Amino acid sequence: MTLGPASGGFNELLADAITPLPPVGSDEPSLSTYWIDRAISEIRRRQESGVGGAVQSGNATTLSLRGSQVIARSDYDLSDDECMPVEDFFDVLRAWRSEILKVRQTERPQIPETYRRNPYPA
């Protein structure tokens, strides 16, 4: 999913920190909504508690909450920070979640074991 060329930071964030790949150690063989569901849940939790800050990160980007805005930040200063109202971001995540479920149901793509990785040792 992309948001168009004007949202490069959020496009990177979606591809990096809110990926449709299953989390480490998952036995899900296909696309997953885990990271989307986690981002929504964590943003809501932080809003209710009044605590902003980093919500979720990937290899090169971090999603943060500041008041009623989410921020897409490049961890390596490859792009400027981008802000979006939380409710608009939730709309993006819900649309992406719906698309992932549709693709998973109709195409059933299989994620190779290589990309699912082993769980961290207990």
ABEGO torsion letter per residue (X at the ends): XBAEAAAAAAAAAAAAAABABBBBGBABABBBAAAAAAAAAAAAAAAAAGBBEBABBBAABBBBBBEABBBBBBAAGABBBBBBBAAAAAAAAAAAAAAAAAAAAAAGBBBBAAAAEBBBBX
